[in-house]
């Protein structure tokens, strides 16, 4: 085999391996839709949430579930349109990177709501925790996506920790 052909084949192999390792679904529609859901929920929150810690926590859990479901449907639609499977190895890696922090953010709601019955306490404690955990989840998933996603995750963590120190 001549060196030029070998180089071309090696480049093809590298490209295929990179495609298998990086999650390449279009994130802009997903991020836009989930961002709109969060913005609308934030605008509706004063009308929807009663003055209890439980109502606050479960309202935002419902919003998170709606956002996650919307993301799932949009990503599934993209895979279907591209005639590709939804549950590819990169999709599994992204999901396994996201799940620990997202699960933790969901799991702490019950104990925090039961310990702190006052709405003010949960309104102060829960959102910063959720933002930091979301930033950690996005950063973890970013190892399987383009570099900007990791920076986006760091942005959540740094902004929230910076706000906490003000």
N, C-alpha and C positions, 0 to 999 in steps of 0.2 A: 504494500500500500504506500502510495507516495505521501509526503508530508502535508501537502495541501488538502488532500482528501481526508487524512487523519484529523487535521485541525478542524475542518468543517464538521466532521462527525462528532468530534469532542464538543464543539460549540453547540451542536444540536442536542447532545446529551445534557449539557449544562442547562440549556434553556428548558428542556423538559423537566429536569429535576427541580429547577426553580419554580416552575409553574405548579408542580406537585406540592411544593412546600409553602407557597404563599397563597393566602386567601384572596381571591380576586373578584369577589362580587362587588358590584357598584354600591359603594357606601353612601354616596350623596343622597339618593332618594330615601334611603332608610333613615339617615341622620336628620334629614329635613322633616320627614313625617313624624318621627319620634320627638323632635324639637318642637314641632307645632302642637303635638298632643300635650307636651309639658307646659308650653306657654299658655295654651287654652286652659289647661287645668289650673295653672297658677292664677289666671284671671278669674276663674270660676270658684276658686277655693274659698274666698270670704263668704260666698253665697251658699256653698255646699257643706262646709264644716261647722258642726256645732262646737260649743266650747268644751269639748272633752278630749282628753289625750287619745282615747280609743278611736273617736271619729277622725281625728287628724291623721293618726297612723294608718288606719284602714282606708281612708280616702286616697292617700298617696300610694299605698300598696296597690289599690285598684288601678290607679293611673299607671304605675309601673308595669302591672300585668297587661294593661291595654297597650302600652308602648312596646313591650316585649312581643306580644301577639302580633302587633302590626309589623314589627321588624321581621318576624318569622314568615308572615304571609308575603311580604315584599321580596324577601330573599328566596323563598320557595318559587314565587312567580318568575324571578330572574332565572333561576335554575331551569325551570320548565321551558321558558322561552328560548334558552340556549340549548335545549335538549340534553341537559346534563343532570346527573344525579344531585339531589340536595345534600345528602350526607356524605360528602367527600372527605378524604383524610384531612385536608386543610380546614374544612368546616368543623370536623371533630376536634382538632387541636384548638381552634378559636373557642369553641364551646367549653372545652375543658379548662381553658385559661380564664374564661369569664365566670364560670360557675362558682368557684369558692367564695369570691368576694360578693357576688350577687346573692348567693345563698345566705351568707353571713348577714348582709344587710336586711334580708327578709326575716331571718331567724331571731334577730335581736329585738324585733318589734314587740312580741308577746311579753318577754320579761321586762322590757323598759316600760311598757304601758302598765303592767301590773305593779311594778315597783313605784312608779311616779304617776299617781293618779291625777295630779294637777296638770291641766293643759299647758300651762306656761312652761313647766319643766321639760315636757316632751317636745314642745315646739322649739326649745332652745337646744336640746341634746340630739335629737334624731336627725334633722337635716344635715348638720355638718358631718355626722358619722356616715350618712348615706352618700354624701358627695365625695368624701375621701375613699370610701369603698368602691364607688363607681369609677373614680379615677384609677384606683388600683386594678380594677377589672379591665378597663380599657387599655391601660398600660400593658397588662399581661397579654391581652389578645394582640396587642400591637407587635409582639415578636413574630407574628405570623402574617403581618400586613405591612403595607408601606410605612416608612419611618415616621411620618407625620402623626400617625395614630398614637404611638408611644408618647410623643410630645403633648398631644391632646390630653392623654391621661394624666401626665405630670402637671398639666395646667390646672386640672381640677384639684389635685392634691395640694399644690403650692398655693393656689388662690384661697382654698379653704383654710389651710394652716396659717397663711398670712393674715386672713381675716380674723382668725381666732386670737391672734396676738395683738390685734389693734385695740 
